[in-house]
Amino acid sequence: MKHSGTDFHMNRKLDSPIVEQKIFEKFEKGLMGKALKKDAQLVTKYITELSEAEKLEMKNKLESDGNVNINVDGKNLEVLNT
């Protein structure tokens, strides 16, 4: 629209709305840095690349057990629920 002056957005009316549940990661970077040092970036990248189902599974395990063990680049790391 900026260059052509024409709005190319398309809308389509649905019979029922599409509802999606998304899990957003929230990292305590200060705590992660102190606990994991250089591995903090690996853990952050690993978690952000998980599918929604895997994130939900990890979230549920963190809430029930308080921790999750993950294997990133051959390193076994523990993620804690704080």
C-alpha positions as CSV (number, residue, x, y, z in Angstrom):
1,M,0.0,0.0,0.0
2,K,2.9,2.3,0.7
3,H,4.1,2.3,-2.9
4,S,1.1,1.4,-5.0
5,G,-1.6,3.2,-3.0
6,T,-3.7,0.0,-3.1
7,D,-4.7,-2.0,-0.1
8,F,-4.0,-5.7,-0.7
9,H,-5.2,-7.1,2.6
10,M,-7.8,-9.8,2.2
11,N,-10.5,-10.8,4.7
12,R,-12.7,-13.9,4.8
13,K,-15.6,-14.4,7.1
14,L,-15.4,-17.7,9.0
15,D,-18.4,-19.7,10.3
16,S,-16.7,-20.0,13.7
17,P,-13.6,-18.2,15.0
18,I,-10.3,-20.0,15.0
19,V,-8.9,-20.1,18.5
20,E,-5.2,-20.9,19.1
21,Q,-3.4,-21.3,22.3
22,K,0.2,-20.2,22.2
23,I,2.9,-20.6,24.9
24,F,5.3,-17.7,25.2
25,E,8.6,-18.2,26.7
26,K,9.7,-16.0,29.6
27,F,13.3,-16.3,30.5
28,E,14.9,-15.0,33.7
29,K,18.2,-14.2,31.8
30,G,20.0,-13.0,34.9
31,L,19.3,-16.3,36.8
32,M,20.0,-18.3,33.7
33,G,23.3,-16.6,33.1
34,K,24.4,-17.3,36.7
35,A,23.3,-20.9,36.7
36,L,24.2,-22.0,33.1
37,K,26.9,-19.6,32.1
38,K,27.6,-20.0,28.3
39,D,25.0,-22.8,28.1
40,A,22.2,-20.3,28.7
41,Q,22.0,-19.3,25.1
42,L,21.8,-23.0,24.0
43,V,18.9,-23.6,26.4
44,T,17.1,-20.4,25.2
45,K,17.5,-21.4,21.6
46,Y,16.4,-25.0,22.3
47,I,13.2,-24.0,24.1
48,T,12.2,-21.3,21.5
49,E,12.6,-23.9,18.7
50,L,10.2,-26.4,20.4
51,S,6.8,-27.1,18.9
52,E,3.7,-25.8,20.8
53,A,3.0,-29.4,21.9
54,E,6.5,-29.9,23.3
55,K,6.4,-26.5,25.0
56,L,3.1,-27.4,26.7
57,E,4.6,-30.8,27.8
58,M,7.6,-29.0,29.2
59,K,5.5,-26.4,31.0
60,N,3.3,-29.1,32.6
61,K,6.3,-31.1,33.7
62,L,7.9,-27.9,35.2
63,E,4.7,-27.2,37.1
64,S,4.4,-30.7,38.4
65,D,8.0,-31.7,39.1
66,G,9.7,-28.3,39.4
67,N,12.4,-29.2,36.9
68,V,13.1,-30.7,33.4
69,N,16.2,-32.3,32.2
70,I,17.1,-31.6,28.6
71,N,20.0,-32.7,26.3
72,V,21.4,-29.9,24.2
73,D,24.5,-30.5,22.1
74,G,25.4,-33.6,24.1
75,K,25.1,-31.7,27.4
76,N,22.5,-32.8,30.0
77,L,21.1,-29.6,31.5
78,E,18.5,-29.0,34.1
79,V,15.8,-26.3,33.7
80,L,14.2,-25.2,36.9
81,N,10.8,-23.6,37.5
82,T,11.3,-20.4,39.4
